[in-house]
């Protein structure tokens, strides 16, 4: 089970949102680079980054910060947030990002996802963000009217190398991930799945590790770290890869 501590970047700062709502934003003192180095010092190997400025603008706004994180931490990084064209993917892969996460753009245009997977083999992750079983797009402001599992079946053989499944109702709430729905997604997916949204305690990490589904690759931990509900020393003991 890979553990992905998370960094959400907005206005050059580490922030966390509740259910993707920019009006429910908490800013934290430590810079994104300092936070990444802290994760590295605790023995983490993977990092999940969301460029919230990019999500709003559709541009690679914080590319310079992400480049500095890679340079100073050496972590394996997955990045998402407003990646809407091949050029943006290339900027990230050229910078040394391990996996680029495609979300809304891939859901709205399946051909874009197919093309990206072909052009960047093993470097594309698909971010599926769902509310009550339906996919949401555009920073979770729009319901796509597509059932998550139906969409996944349509794109399952495109060559995506990782799937990040977020239950929006759980995200930022620290009420525990939706393990049941994530397991259904993992049962359907042709690629490894990462659990996202709602992690509140070490108990959630242990529960994720106990899941019998071998297709679940890892779990993302965000707000619970920043708010001090999960101690990094304790969390680092759960690292497998």
C-alpha positions as YAML, in Angstrom:
chain: A
units: angstrom
residues:
- id: 1
  name: UNK
  ca: [0.00, 0.00, 0.00]
- id: 2
  name: UNK
  ca: [1.57, 3.25, -1.14]
- id: 3
  name: UNK
  ca: [0.88, 6.28, 1.01]
- id: 4
  name: UNK
  ca: [0.53, 9.58, -0.83]
- id: 5
  name: UNK
  ca: [0.68, 12.58, 1.47]
- id: 6
  name: UNK
  ca: [-1.04, 15.46, -0.30]
- id: 7
  name: UNK
  ca: [-0.17, 19.03, -1.11]
- id: 8
  name: UNK
  ca: [-2.81, 21.34, -2.58]
- id: 9
  name: UNK
  ca: [-1.28, 24.57, -3.92]
- id: 10
  name: UNK
  ca: [-3.18, 27.87, -4.10]
- id: 11
  name: UNK
  ca: [-1.53, 31.29, -4.31]
- id: 12
  name: UNK
  ca: [1.87, 29.64, -3.66]
- id: 13
  name: UNK
  ca: [0.62, 28.23, -0.34]
- id: 14
  name: UNK
  ca: [-0.43, 24.84, 1.01]
- id: 15
  name: UNK
  ca: [-4.19, 24.82, 1.44]
- id: 16
  name: UNK
  ca: [-6.99, 22.34, 2.04]
- id: 17
  name: UNK
  ca: [-10.58, 22.62, 0.86]
- id: 18
  name: UNK
  ca: [-13.72, 20.94, 2.19]
- id: 19
  name: UNK
  ca: [-15.55, 19.05, -0.58]
- id: 20
  name: UNK
  ca: [-13.68, 21.10, -3.17]
- id: 21
  name: UNK
  ca: [-15.25, 24.36, -2.02]
- id: 22
  name: UNK
  ca: [-12.88, 27.33, -2.48]
- id: 23
  name: UNK
  ca: [-14.95, 29.26, 0.07]
- id: 24
  name: UNK
  ca: [-14.07, 26.63, 2.68]
- id: 25
  name: UNK
  ca: [-10.32, 26.99, 2.40]
- id: 26
  name: UNK
  ca: [-7.70, 26.61, 5.12]
- id: 27
  name: UNK
  ca: [-4.21, 28.02, 4.50]
- id: 28
  name: UNK
  ca: [-1.18, 26.53, 6.24]
- id: 29
  name: UNK
  ca: [2.08, 28.17, 7.27]
- id: 30
  name: UNK
  ca: [4.54, 25.81, 5.61]
- id: 31
  name: UNK
  ca: [5.37, 26.39, 1.93]
- id: 32
  name: UNK
  ca: [4.67, 23.56, -0.56]
- id: 33
  name: UNK
  ca: [8.41, 22.97, -1.00]
- id: 34
  name: UNK
  ca: [9.06, 22.85, 2.75]
- id: 35
  name: UNK
  ca: [6.12, 20.49, 3.20]
- id: 36
  name: UNK
  ca: [7.41, 18.14, 0.46]
- id: 37
  name: UNK
  ca: [10.89, 18.05, 2.02]
- id: 38
  name: UNK
  ca: [9.27, 17.29, 5.38]
- id: 39
  name: UNK
  ca: [7.50, 14.31, 3.83]
- id: 40
  name: UNK
  ca: [10.77, 13.10, 2.31]
- id: 41
  name: UNK
  ca: [12.55, 13.44, 5.66]
- id: 42
  name: UNK
  ca: [9.88, 11.19, 7.20]
- id: 43
  name: UNK
  ca: [10.63, 8.49, 4.64]
- id: 44
  name: UNK
  ca: [7.71, 8.95, 2.24]
- id: 45
  name: UNK
  ca: [8.42, 8.08, -1.38]
- id: 46
  name: UNK
  ca: [5.25, 9.29, -3.11]
- id: 47
  name: UNK
  ca: [3.47, 12.64, -3.22]
- id: 48
  name: UNK
  ca: [0.06, 13.76, -4.50]
- id: 49
  name: UNK
  ca: [-0.12, 17.38, -5.69]
- id: 50
  name: UNK
  ca: [-3.15, 19.35, -6.85]
- id: 51
  name: UNK
  ca: [-2.55, 22.71, -8.49]
- id: 52
  name: UNK
  ca: [-5.75, 24.50, -7.47]
- id: 53
  name: UNK
  ca: [-4.75, 27.63, -9.41]
- id: 54
  name: UNK
  ca: [-4.37, 25.35, -12.44]
- id: 55
  name: UNK
  ca: [-7.77, 23.79, -11.79]
- id: 56
  name: UNK
  ca: [-9.32, 27.26, -11.99]
- id: 57
  name: UNK
  ca: [-7.32, 28.54, -14.98]
- id: 58
  name: UNK
  ca: [-6.53, 25.44, -17.06]
- id: 59
  name: UNK
  ca: [-2.83, 26.39, -17.07]
- id: 60
  name: UNK
  ca: [0.24, 24.92, -15.35]
- id: 61
  name: UNK
  ca: [0.32, 27.87, -12.94]
- id: 62
  name: UNK
  ca: [2.57, 26.36, -10.28]
- id: 63
  name: UNK
  ca: [4.98, 24.49, -12.55]
- id: 64
  name: UNK
  ca: [7.97, 26.32, -11.00]
- id: 65
  name: UNK
  ca: [7.00, 25.22, -7.48]
- id: 66
  name: UNK
  ca: [6.48, 21.65, -8.65]
- id: 67
  name: UNK
  ca: [9.89, 21.66, -10.37]
- id: 68
  name: UNK
  ca: [11.48, 22.86, -7.13]
- id: 69
  name: UNK
  ca: [9.67, 20.15, -5.14]
- id: 70
  name: UNK
  ca: [11.01, 17.47, -7.48]
- id: 71
  name: UNK
  ca: [14.53, 18.91, -7.31]
- id: 72
  name: UNK
  ca: [14.63, 19.23, -3.52]
- id: 73
  name: UNK
  ca: [12.65, 16.16, -2.47]
- id: 74
  name: UNK
  ca: [13.25, 13.52, -5.15]
- id: 75
  name: UNK
  ca: [9.77, 12.15, -4.43]
- id: 76
  name: UNK
  ca: [7.68, 10.28, -7.01]
- id: 77
  name: UNK
  ca: [5.04, 12.85, -7.81]
- id: 78
  name: UNK
  ca: [1.58, 12.69, -9.31]
- id: 79
  name: UNK
  ca: [0.08, 16.05, -10.27]
- id: 80
  name: UNK
  ca: [-3.43, 17.12, -11.22]
- id: 81
  name: UNK
  ca: [-5.48, 20.27, -11.51]
- id: 82
  name: UNK
  ca: [-6.66, 21.75, -14.78]
- id: 83
  name: UNK
  ca: [-4.56, 19.64, -17.14]
- id: 84
  name: UNK
  ca: [-6.51, 20.10, -20.36]
- id: 85
  name: UNK
  ca: [-4.06, 19.60, -23.23]
- id: 86
  name: UNK
  ca: [-1.06, 17.60, -24.42]
- id: 87
  name: UNK
  ca: [1.25, 20.59, -23.96]
- id: 88
  name: UNK
  ca: [0.51, 20.79, -20.23]
- id: 89
  name: UNK
  ca: [1.14, 17.06, -19.82]
- id: 90
  name: UNK
  ca: [4.50, 17.45, -21.60]
- id: 91
  name: UNK
  ca: [5.51, 20.34, -19.33]
- id: 92
  name: UNK
  ca: [4.92, 18.16, -16.30]
- id: 93
  name: UNK
  ca: [6.59, 15.02, -17.65]
- id: 94
  name: UNK
  ca: [9.58, 17.09, -18.81]
- id: 95
  name: UNK
  ca: [9.82, 18.48, -15.28]
- id: 96
  name: UNK
  ca: [10.09, 14.95, -13.89]
- id: 97
  name: UNK
  ca: [6.53, 14.33, -12.72]
- id: 98
  name: UNK
  ca: [5.92, 10.57, -12.54]
- id: 99
  name: UNK
  ca: [2.20, 10.67, -13.34]
- id: 100
  name: UNK
  ca: [-0.05, 13.42, -14.65]
- id: 101
  name: UNK
  ca: [-3.64, 13.23, -13.47]
- id: 102
  name: UNK
  ca: [-6.38, 13.93, -16.00]
- id: 103
  name: UNK
  ca: [-9.83, 14.63, -14.63]
- id: 104
  name: UNK
  ca: [-12.54, 16.84, -16.13]
- id: 105
  name: UNK
  ca: [-10.85, 17.11, -19.54]
- id: 106
  name: UNK
  ca: [-10.68, 13.32, -19.85]
- id: 107
  name: UNK
  ca: [-14.29, 12.86, -18.75]
- id: 108
  name: UNK
  ca: [-15.56, 15.50, -21.17]
- id: 109
  name: UNK
  ca: [-13.40, 14.20, -24.04]
- id: 110
  name: UNK
  ca: [-12.57, 10.51, -23.95]
- id: 111
  name: UNK
  ca: [-10.45, 10.89, -27.10]
- id: 112
  name: UNK
  ca: [-8.15, 13.27, -25.24]
- id: 113
  name: UNK
  ca: [-7.60, 10.60, -22.59]
- id: 114
  name: UNK
  ca: [-6.94, 7.96, -25.25]
- id: 115
  name: UNK
  ca: [-4.47, 10.20, -27.08]
- id: 116
  name: UNK
  ca: [-2.66, 11.14, -23.85]
- id: 117
  name: UNK
  ca: [-2.29, 7.51, -22.75]
- id: 118
  name: UNK
  ca: [-0.84, 6.61, -26.15]
- id: 119
  name: UNK
  ca: [1.59, 9.55, -26.22]
- id: 120
  name: UNK
  ca: [2.69, 9.24, -22.59]
- id: 121
  name: UNK
  ca: [2.65, 5.50, -21.78]
- id: 122
  name: UNK
  ca: [2.66, 4.70, -18.06]
- id: 123
  name: UNK
  ca: [2.51, 8.40, -17.16]
- id: 124
  name: UNK
  ca: [-1.23, 9.13, -17.21]
- id: 125
  name: UNK
  ca: [-3.42, 8.76, -14.14]
- id: 126
  name: UNK
  ca: [-7.18, 9.16, -14.38]
- id: 127
  name: UNK
  ca: [-8.88, 11.12, -11.62]
- id: 128
  name: UNK
  ca: [-12.49, 10.09, -11.11]
- id: 129
  name: UNK
  ca: [-14.32, 12.30, -8.62]
- id: 130
  name: UNK
  ca: [-17.79, 11.08, -7.77]
- id: 131
  name: UNK
  ca: [-20.81, 12.18, -5.81]
- id: 132
  name: UNK
  ca: [-23.58, 9.66, -5.12]
- id: 133
  name: UNK
  ca: [-22.20, 7.40, -7.87]
- id: 134
  name: UNK
  ca: [-22.07, 10.09, -10.57]
- id: 135
  name: UNK
  ca: [-18.91, 11.74, -11.88]
- id: 136
  name: UNK
  ca: [-18.39, 15.44, -11.21]
- id: 137
  name: UNK
  ca: [-16.32, 17.76, -13.40]
- id: 138
  name: UNK
  ca: [-15.04, 21.36, -13.52]
- id: 139
  name: UNK
  ca: [-13.75, 21.58, -9.97]
- id: 140
  name: UNK
  ca: [-16.74, 19.53, -8.78]
- id: 141
  name: UNK
  ca: [-19.14, 22.30, -9.78]
- id: 142
  name: UNK
  ca: [-20.87, 20.22, -12.48]
- id: 143
  name: UNK
  ca: [-22.44, 16.80, -12.38]
- id: 144
  name: UNK
  ca: [-21.57, 14.99, -15.62]
- id: 145
  name: UNK
  ca: [-24.69, 12.76, -15.44]
- id: 146
  name: UNK
  ca: [-22.36, 9.81, -16.05]
- id: 147
  name: UNK
  ca: [-22.24, 6.89, -13.66]
- id: 148
  name: UNK
  ca: [-18.66, 6.30, -12.52]
- id: 149
  name: UNK
  ca: [-18.59, 2.59, -13.32]
- id: 150
  name: UNK
  ca: [-20.19, 3.07, -16.75]
- id: 151
  name: UNK
  ca: [-17.57, 5.65, -17.72]
- id: 152
  name: UNK
  ca: [-14.77, 3.47, -16.40]
- id: 153
  name: UNK
  ca: [-15.92, 0.53, -18.52]
- id: 154
  name: UNK
  ca: [-15.82, 2.75, -21.62]
- id: 155
  name: UNK
  ca: [-12.21, 3.88, -21.06]
- id: 156
  name: UNK
  ca: [-10.84, 0.81, -19.31]
- id: 157
  name: UNK
  ca: [-8.63, -0.33, -22.19]
- id: 158
  name: UNK
  ca: [-7.14, 3.09, -23.05]
- id: 159
  name: UNK
  ca: [-3.93, 2.41, -21.14]
- id: 160
  name: UNK
  ca: [-4.32, 4.57, -18.04]
- id: 161
  name: UNK
  ca: [-1.62, 3.58, -15.54]
- id: 162
  name: UNK
  ca: [-3.36, 4.61, -12.32]
- id: 163
  name: UNK
  ca: [-6.87, 5.56, -11.24]
- id: 164
  name: UNK
  ca: [-7.51, 7.96, -8.36]
- id: 165
  name: UNK
  ca: [-11.02, 7.61, -6.99]
- id: 166
  name: UNK
  ca: [-12.35, 10.43, -4.81]
- id: 167
  name: UNK
  ca: [-15.69, 10.41, -3.06]
- id: 168
  name: UNK
  ca: [-16.58, 14.13, -2.96]
- id: 169
  name: UNK
  ca: [-18.99, 13.67, -0.06]
- id: 170
  name: UNK
  ca: [-16.06, 12.47, 2.04]
- id: 171
  name: UNK
  ca: [-13.30, 14.80, 0.81]
- id: 172
  name: UNK
  ca: [-11.90, 17.15, 3.44]
- id: 173
  name: UNK
  ca: [-14.46, 15.95, 5.99]
- id: 174
  name: UNK
  ca: [-12.18, 13.48, 7.80]
- id: 175
  name: UNK
  ca: [-15.13, 11.08, 8.09]
- id: 176
  name: UNK
  ca: [-13.28, 8.13, 6.57]
- id: 177
  name: UNK
  ca: [-12.99, 7.07, 2.91]
- id: 178
  name: UNK
  ca: [-15.78, 5.35, 1.00]
- id: 179
  name: UNK
  ca: [-14.12, 1.93, 0.99]
- id: 180
  name: UNK
  ca: [-17.20, 0.16, -0.37]
- id: 181
  name: UNK
  ca: [-17.45, 2.28, -3.52]
- id: 182
  name: UNK
  ca: [-13.67, 2.32, -4.01]
- id: 183
  name: UNK
  ca: [-13.64, -1.48, -3.92]
- id: 184
  name: UNK
  ca: [-16.31, -1.59, -6.65]
- id: 185
  name: UNK
  ca: [-14.16, 0.75, -8.77]
- id: 186
  name: UNK
  ca: [-11.06, -1.41, -8.14]
- id: 187
  name: UNK
  ca: [-13.01, -4.54, -9.10]
- id: 188
  name: UNK
  ca: [-13.87, -2.92, -12.45]
- id: 189
  name: UNK
  ca: [-10.61, -1.08, -13.22]
- id: 190
  name: UNK
  ca: [-7.88, -2.50, -15.46]
- id: 191
  name: UNK
  ca: [-5.28, -0.39, -13.65]
- id: 192
  name: UNK
  ca: [-4.32, 0.07, -9.98]
- id: 193
  name: UNK
  ca: [-6.59, 2.30, -7.88]
- id: 194
  name: UNK
  ca: [-5.68, 4.89, -5.26]
- id: 195
  name: UNK
  ca: [-8.17, 5.75, -2.48]
- id: 196
  name: UNK
  ca: [-8.85, 9.46, -1.97]
- id: 197
  name: UNK
  ca: [-11.09, 11.57, 0.25]
- id: 198
  name: UNK
  ca: [-11.97, 11.53, 3.93]
- id: 199
  name: UNK
  ca: [-8.95, 9.92, 5.61]
- id: 200
  name: UNK
  ca: [-9.21, 10.87, 9.28]
- id: 201
  name: UNK
  ca: [-6.89, 8.62, 11.27]
- id: 202
  name: UNK
  ca: [-4.28, 5.90, 11.23]
- id: 203
  name: UNK
  ca: [-7.22, 3.51, 11.63]
- id: 204
  name: UNK
  ca: [-8.35, 4.43, 8.07]
- id: 205
  name: UNK
  ca: [-4.87, 3.58, 6.74]
- id: 206
  name: UNK
  ca: [-4.87, 0.23, 8.53]
- id: 207
  name: UNK
  ca: [-8.39, -0.50, 7.25]
- id: 208
  name: UNK
  ca: [-7.27, 0.28, 3.67]
- id: 209
  name: UNK
  ca: [-4.35, -2.12, 4.05]
- id: 210
  name: UNK
  ca: [-6.73, -4.83, 5.24]
- id: 211
  name: UNK
  ca: [-8.87, -4.61, 2.10]
- id: 212
  name: UNK
  ca: [-8.61, -7.86, 0.21]
- id: 213
  name: UNK
  ca: [-8.54, -6.15, -3.19]
- id: 214
  name: UNK
  ca: [-5.07, -6.46, -4.71]
- id: 215
  name: UNK
  ca: [-5.92, -3.78, -7.28]
- id: 216
  name: UNK
  ca: [-5.93, -1.05, -4.62]
- id: 217
  name: UNK
  ca: [-2.46, 0.46, -4.90]
- id: 218
  name: UNK
  ca: [-2.45, 3.24, -2.32]
- id: 219
  name: UNK
  ca: [-4.19, 5.93, -0.33]
- id: 220
  name: UNK
  ca: [-4.00, 9.74, -0.29]
- id: 221
  name: UNK
  ca: [-3.77, 11.53, 3.06]
- id: 222
  name: UNK
  ca: [-4.31, 15.29, 3.21]
- id: 223
  name: UNK
  ca: [-6.25, 17.35, 5.74]
- id: 224
  name: UNK
  ca: [-5.71, 14.91, 8.61]
- id: 225
  name: UNK
  ca: [-1.94, 15.52, 8.38]
- id: 226
  name: UNK
  ca: [-2.26, 19.31, 8.34]
- id: 227
  name: UNK
  ca: [-4.75, 19.39, 11.19]
- id: 228
  name: UNK
  ca: [-2.56, 17.11, 13.33]
- id: 229
  name: UNK
  ca: [-5.00, 14.18, 13.43]
- id: 230
  name: UNK
  ca: [-2.37, 11.95, 11.88]
- id: 231
  name: UNK
  ca: [1.19, 12.11, 13.14]
- id: 232
  name: UNK
  ca: [3.79, 11.80, 10.36]
- id: 233
  name: UNK
  ca: [6.05, 9.55, 12.44]
- id: 234
  name: UNK
  ca: [3.12, 7.21, 13.02]
- id: 235
  name: UNK
  ca: [2.03, 7.38, 9.38]
- id: 236
  name: UNK
  ca: [5.54, 6.68, 8.09]
- id: 237
  name: UNK
  ca: [5.48, 3.32, 9.90]
- id: 238
  name: UNK
  ca: [2.69, 2.27, 7.52]
- id: 239
  name: UNK
  ca: [4.79, 2.87, 4.37]
- id: 240
  name: UNK
  ca: [5.23, -0.23, 2.22]
- id: 241
  name: UNK
  ca: [6.52, 1.22, -1.07]
...
